[in-house]
C-alpha cells in the first residue's frame, strides 16, 4: 500500500517574522509555495513502505532546511503562526474565487498549516470510514493553541478552520459522516460542488472562470477526502508538526489502514476499537464528541486518550507542541516571533536527530 506525506510549514526570517519563501520553491518538484506568501509545502512521492517514506521525507526536509538557512530563513512547525497580523494571499485565481464565496471567513484559512497523509486506494469505503474515525488522532499533533494571539483551543488550527472558516459552508470544510458506498460519497461531492458553484455565481463569478478552477474532486476541504487524481484516500486532520511526530503517526496509521483493507470494518456503539480480525468504529455522533474534545482539550481529555488507545495508537509516545506553549490568554507579536524562532530551532534539531544514524554510516 503506497503512502505519501504533504506538510505545510511557515517560513520566517532571522527575526522570526513571516517571510516569502522566494526561490526555495525551485529546489524540487516536491517543494512548492502555498496560496499565502509565507507558507511552504514539502511533499513526498508515493512510497512503497513507511521506511521509504521516512527516508524520502527526512532527506527532502534536510535539504530544504540547509537551503533556507543559506538564505537567512527557517521553517516553523506550528499549526498557526501564533500572532501574525495580516497575511497576504498570492494573486491566484482559485483562491480569489474562494474569497469571493466565503467572504471574510476565508481569512481563517490563511492562518492554518496542516499535515496531509495519503494512502493508496484499496477497499475505499472501509478506508474512508476508518480515517474518519481516526479524526480525533489530531490531538497527537496539536501544535498551536493560538489564533491572532488569542488562546482559542488546544488545536487552534482545526478549530478556526472548521468552526470559523467554513461556518457558512460546513459541508465543505467539516468532518463528513461515514460513507455507505463510493457512489454515495461521489453524490455528496457533486452536491457540494453544485452548491459552491451556485454560491460563486451569486457572488458574481463567471461560470467559465469557476469551472476552469474547480471540479467536484477539489471543491471541498474536509478532513478526509477521496482523491481521484492521485488516486488516494487523504487524511488532512492534523496540524503541521515536528517530522518525528508526523512519521510516528504515519507509521501507526499504516498498519491500521492495511488492516482496514483486509478485515471486517463495522460501525457500532460509542467506544470503537481495532482488533486483530476486526475494526469497530464508533457511531458518528459519538465520534464527533471525541473529535470536538480532541480540538478543545487535546490529550488532556482522558476520553480522547482512551479512545485513541483502543484504536491501537501509542498515545504516551507523543509530545505535541501545543501543551508546551499553552498557558497564556494572549501572545503579542513579539512573543509570537520568539516562539517561531524557538520552534524553528526545535525543528532543525529534530531533523538532525532523524538524519544522524544515516550520517554515522
C-alpha positions as CSV (number, residue, x, y, z in Angstrom):
1,X,0.0,0.0,0.0
2,X,1.7,3.2,-1.2
3,X,1.7,6.2,1.1
4,X,2.8,9.8,0.9
5,X,3.0,12.9,3.1
6,X,2.4,16.7,2.5
7,X,3.3,19.1,5.3
8,X,2.9,22.9,5.3
9,X,5.5,25.0,7.2
10,X,5.7,28.7,7.9
11,X,8.8,30.5,6.6
12,X,10.4,33.1,8.8
13,X,13.5,35.4,8.6
14,X,16.3,35.8,11.2
15,X,14.0,37.9,13.4
16,X,11.1,35.4,13.5
17,X,8.9,37.5,11.1
18,X,6.9,35.6,8.5
19,X,8.5,36.0,5.1
20,X,8.3,34.9,1.4
21,X,10.0,31.5,0.6
22,X,11.1,33.0,-2.7
23,X,13.3,30.6,-4.7
24,X,13.1,27.8,-2.1
25,X,10.2,26.5,-4.1
26,X,12.6,25.8,-7.0
27,X,14.6,23.2,-5.0
28,X,12.5,20.3,-6.1
29,X,9.1,19.4,-7.7
30,X,8.2,18.1,-4.2
31,X,8.5,21.6,-2.8
32,X,6.1,24.4,-3.5
33,X,4.5,27.6,-2.3
34,X,1.0,27.6,-0.8
35,X,-1.7,30.2,-1.5
36,X,-0.3,32.7,1.0
37,X,3.1,34.3,0.8
38,X,4.7,32.8,4.0
39,X,3.6,29.2,3.8
40,X,5.6,26.4,2.1
41,X,4.7,22.8,1.4
42,X,7.0,19.8,1.4
43,X,5.7,16.5,0.0
44,X,7.0,13.1,-0.8
45,X,6.3,10.9,-3.8
46,X,4.1,7.8,-3.2
47,X,6.3,5.4,-1.2
48,X,6.1,1.6,-1.0
49,X,6.7,1.4,2.7
50,X,6.9,3.6,5.9
51,X,10.7,3.2,5.9
52,X,10.9,4.5,2.4
53,X,8.5,7.3,3.3
54,X,10.7,8.3,6.3
55,X,13.9,8.3,4.2
56,X,12.5,10.5,1.5
57,X,10.7,12.9,3.8
58,X,13.7,13.5,6.0
59,X,16.1,13.8,3.1
60,X,13.9,16.3,1.4
61,X,13.3,18.3,4.6
62,X,17.0,18.3,5.5
63,X,17.8,19.7,2.0
64,X,15.2,22.4,2.3
65,X,16.4,23.5,5.8
66,X,20.0,23.8,4.5
67,X,18.9,25.9,1.6
68,X,16.7,28.0,3.8
69,X,19.5,28.7,6.3
70,X,21.8,29.8,3.5
71,X,19.1,32.4,2.6
72,X,18.7,33.6,6.2
73,X,15.3,31.8,6.5
74,X,13.9,29.0,8.6
75,X,10.8,26.7,8.7
76,X,8.3,26.6,11.6
77,X,6.3,23.5,12.6
78,X,3.3,25.2,14.1
79,X,-0.4,24.8,13.2
80,X,-0.9,28.6,13.2
81,X,1.7,31.4,13.2
82,X,0.6,32.3,16.8
83,X,0.1,36.0,16.1
84,X,0.9,37.2,12.6
85,X,-1.2,40.2,11.8
86,X,-2.1,40.5,8.1
87,X,-1.1,37.6,5.9
88,X,-1.0,38.3,2.1
89,X,-2.6,35.9,-0.3
90,X,-1.0,35.3,-3.7
91,X,-3.0,36.6,-6.7
92,X,-4.1,33.1,-7.6
93,X,-7.5,32.7,-9.3
94,X,-8.7,29.7,-7.4
95,X,-8.1,31.4,-4.0
96,X,-9.7,34.7,-5.3
97,X,-12.9,32.8,-6.1
98,X,-12.9,31.1,-2.6
99,X,-12.5,34.6,-1.1
100,X,-15.5,35.8,-3.1
101,X,-17.7,33.0,-2.0
102,X,-16.6,32.7,1.7
103,X,-16.0,36.4,2.3
104,X,-14.0,37.3,5.3
105,X,-14.3,33.8,6.7
106,X,-11.7,32.8,4.1
107,X,-9.1,34.7,6.0
108,X,-9.1,32.0,8.7
109,X,-7.5,29.6,6.2
110,X,-4.6,31.9,5.7
111,X,-3.6,31.2,9.3
112,X,-3.6,27.4,9.0
113,X,-0.7,24.9,8.4
114,X,-1.5,21.2,8.3
115,X,-0.3,17.8,7.5
116,X,-1.8,15.5,4.9
117,X,-1.2,11.8,4.7
118,X,-2.2,9.8,1.6
119,X,-3.0,6.1,1.4
120,X,-3.3,4.2,-1.8
121,X,-6.9,3.1,-2.5
122,X,-7.7,-0.5,-1.6
123,X,-11.1,-1.1,0.0
124,X,-12.1,2.5,-0.4
125,X,-15.3,2.7,1.8
126,X,-13.6,1.0,4.7
127,X,-10.5,3.2,4.3
128,X,-12.6,6.3,4.2
129,X,-14.6,5.3,7.3
130,X,-11.5,4.3,9.2
131,X,-9.8,7.6,8.5
132,X,-13.0,9.5,9.5
133,X,-13.0,7.5,12.8
134,X,-9.3,8.4,13.3
135,X,-10.0,12.2,13.1
136,X,-9.5,12.6,16.9
137,X,-5.9,11.5,16.5
138,X,-5.3,15.1,15.5
139,X,-4.8,15.6,19.3
140,X,-1.5,13.8,19.0
141,X,-0.2,16.6,16.8
142,X,-1.9,19.8,18.0
143,X,0.9,22.3,17.6
144,X,-0.7,25.7,18.4
145,X,-3.5,26.9,20.8
146,X,-3.4,30.5,19.5
147,X,-5.1,32.4,16.7
148,X,-4.1,36.1,16.3
149,X,-2.5,35.8,19.7
150,X,-5.6,34.6,21.5
151,X,-5.9,31.2,23.1
152,X,-8.8,29.6,21.3
153,X,-8.4,25.8,21.7
154,X,-5.8,23.1,22.3
155,X,-5.9,22.7,18.5
156,X,-6.4,26.2,17.2
157,X,-6.0,25.3,13.5
158,X,-8.8,22.7,13.3
159,X,-10.9,25.0,15.5
160,X,-10.7,28.1,13.3
161,X,-10.6,26.1,10.0
162,X,-13.7,24.0,10.7
163,X,-15.8,26.2,13.1
164,X,-15.0,29.6,11.6
165,X,-13.6,29.4,8.1
166,X,-16.4,27.1,6.9
167,X,-19.1,28.2,9.3
168,X,-21.5,29.1,6.5
169,X,-20.4,26.1,4.3
170,X,-20.0,23.4,6.9
171,X,-20.2,20.5,4.4
172,X,-17.2,21.9,2.6
173,X,-14.8,22.1,5.5
174,X,-16.0,20.0,8.4
175,X,-15.9,16.3,9.1
176,X,-18.3,14.2,7.0
177,X,-20.4,11.3,8.2
178,X,-19.3,7.8,7.3
179,X,-19.7,6.6,3.7
180,X,-22.1,3.8,2.7
181,X,-20.6,3.4,-0.8
182,X,-18.3,5.1,-3.2
183,X,-21.2,6.2,-5.4
184,X,-22.9,7.8,-2.4
185,X,-19.7,9.7,-1.5
186,X,-19.4,10.9,-5.1
187,X,-23.0,12.0,-5.0
188,X,-22.1,14.1,-1.9
189,X,-19.2,15.6,-3.8
190,X,-21.4,16.5,-6.8
191,X,-24.0,18.2,-4.5
192,X,-21.3,20.2,-2.7
193,X,-19.7,21.2,-6.0
194,X,-23.1,22.4,-7.3
195,X,-23.7,24.3,-4.0
196,X,-20.3,26.0,-4.2
197,X,-20.8,26.8,-7.9
198,X,-24.2,28.4,-7.2
199,X,-22.8,30.5,-4.4
200,X,-19.9,31.6,-6.7
201,X,-22.4,32.6,-9.4
202,X,-24.4,34.6,-6.9
203,X,-21.1,36.3,-5.8
204,X,-20.6,37.4,-9.4
205,X,-18.0,34.8,-10.5
206,X,-18.3,33.9,-14.2
207,X,-19.3,30.3,-14.8
208,X,-16.5,29.6,-17.2
209,X,-14.0,31.1,-14.8
210,X,-15.3,28.9,-12.0
211,X,-15.3,25.7,-14.0
212,X,-11.7,26.4,-15.1
213,X,-10.6,26.3,-11.4
214,X,-12.9,23.9,-9.7
215,X,-14.2,20.3,-10.1
216,X,-16.2,18.1,-7.8
217,X,-12.9,16.4,-6.7
218,X,-11.4,19.6,-5.4
219,X,-14.2,21.8,-4.2
220,X,-14.3,20.6,-0.6
221,X,-11.7,21.0,2.1
222,X,-12.9,18.3,4.6
223,X,-10.5,16.4,6.9
224,X,-10.9,13.2,4.9
225,X,-11.0,13.3,1.1
226,X,-11.2,10.7,-1.7
227,X,-8.8,11.9,-4.4
228,X,-9.3,10.8,-8.0
229,X,-6.2,12.4,-9.4
230,X,-3.6,10.6,-7.1
231,X,-5.6,8.2,-6.5
232,X,-5.6,8.0,-2.8
233,X,-7.6,8.4,0.4
234,X,-6.3,11.6,2.0
235,X,-6.3,12.3,5.8
236,X,-6.0,16.0,6.5
237,X,-6.9,16.2,10.2
238,X,-3.6,17.0,11.9
239,X,-1.5,20.2,12.3
240,X,1.9,20.8,10.8
241,X,4.3,19.3,13.4
242,X,7.8,18.1,14.0
243,X,8.8,15.5,11.4
244,X,9.5,12.8,14.1
245,X,5.9,13.1,15.3
246,X,4.5,13.1,11.7
247,X,6.5,10.0,10.9
248,X,5.5,8.3,14.1
249,X,1.8,8.9,13.4
250,X,2.1,7.8,9.7
251,X,3.9,4.7,10.9
252,X,1.0,3.9,13.3
253,X,-1.7,4.7,10.8
254,X,-0.2,2.5,8.1
255,X,-1.0,-0.9,9.8
256,X,-4.4,0.3,10.7
257,X,-5.2,1.2,7.1
258,X,-3.7,-2.0,5.9
259,X,-5.9,-3.9,8.3
260,X,-8.9,-2.0,7.2
261,X,-8.4,-3.3,3.7
262,X,-8.3,-6.9,4.9
263,X,-10.7,-7.4,7.9
264,X,-14.3,-6.6,8.6
265,X,-15.0,-2.9,9.4
266,X,-18.3,-2.2,11.2
267,X,-19.9,0.8,12.9
268,X,-21.4,0.1,16.2
269,X,-21.8,1.7,19.7
270,X,-19.8,4.6,21.2
271,X,-16.4,3.0,22.0
272,X,-14.6,2.0,18.9
273,X,-11.6,-0.4,18.8
274,X,-9.1,-2.1,16.5
275,X,-8.7,-5.9,17.0
276,X,-6.6,-8.4,15.1
277,X,-9.5,-9.7,13.0
278,X,-11.9,-6.7,13.0
279,X,-12.3,-2.9,13.3
280,X,-15.3,-1.5,15.0
281,X,-15.9,2.3,14.5
282,X,-18.0,4.4,16.9
283,X,-21.3,5.8,15.6
284,X,-20.8,9.2,14.1
285,X,-22.4,11.2,16.9
286,X,-20.0,9.7,19.4
287,X,-17.1,10.2,17.0
288,X,-17.9,13.9,16.8
289,X,-17.7,14.2,20.5
290,X,-14.3,12.6,20.5
291,X,-13.2,15.0,17.7
292,X,-14.5,18.1,19.4
293,X,-12.7,17.1,22.6
294,X,-9.5,16.5,20.7
295,X,-9.8,20.0,19.3
296,X,-10.8,21.7,22.5
297,X,-8.8,19.7,25.1
298,X,-6.3,17.7,23.1
299,X,-4.6,14.9,25.1
300,X,-5.8,16.5,28.4
301,X,-9.1,14.7,27.6
302,X,-9.0,11.2,29.2
303,X,-11.8,10.2,26.9
304,X,-9.8,11.1,23.8
305,X,-6.7,9.3,25.1
306,X,-8.7,6.1,25.9
307,X,-10.3,6.2,22.5
308,X,-7.0,6.6,20.6
309,X,-5.5,3.7,22.7
310,X,-8.4,1.5,21.7
311,X,-7.7,2.4,18.1
312,X,-4.1,1.0,18.8
313,X,-2.3,4.3,18.9
314,X,0.5,4.6,21.4
315,X,-0.6,7.9,22.9
316,X,2.1,8.1,25.6
317,X,4.8,8.2,22.9
318,X,3.6,11.6,21.5
319,X,4.7,15.0,22.8
320,X,2.6,17.6,20.9
321,X,3.8,21.2,20.8
322,X,0.5,22.8,21.8
323,X,0.7,21.9,25.5
324,X,4.3,23.1,25.7
325,X,3.4,26.6,24.6
326,X,-0.1,26.8,26.1
327,X,-0.9,28.7,29.3
328,X,-1.2,32.3,28.1
329,X,-4.5,34.0,27.3
330,X,-2.7,36.3,24.8
331,X,0.6,36.2,23.0
332,X,1.7,39.5,21.5
333,X,3.5,39.9,18.2
334,X,7.0,39.9,19.8
335,X,6.2,36.8,21.8
336,X,4.9,35.1,18.6
337,X,8.2,35.9,16.8
338,X,10.1,34.4,19.7
339,X,8.1,31.2,19.7
340,X,8.5,30.9,15.9
341,X,12.3,31.2,16.3
342,X,12.3,28.7,19.1
343,X,10.4,26.1,17.2
344,X,12.3,26.7,14.0
345,X,15.4,25.6,16.1
346,X,13.5,22.7,17.5
347,X,12.6,21.6,14.0
348,X,16.2,21.8,12.9
349,X,17.3,19.6,15.9
350,X,14.6,17.1,15.2
351,X,15.7,16.7,11.6
352,X,19.3,16.4,12.8
353,X,18.4,13.6,15.1
354,X,16.5,11.8,12.3
355,X,19.4,12.1,9.9
356,X,22.2,11.3,12.5
357,X,22.1,7.5,12.1
358,X,22.4,7.8,8.3
359,X,25.4,10.2,8.6
360,X,27.2,7.9,11.1
361,X,27.1,5.1,8.5
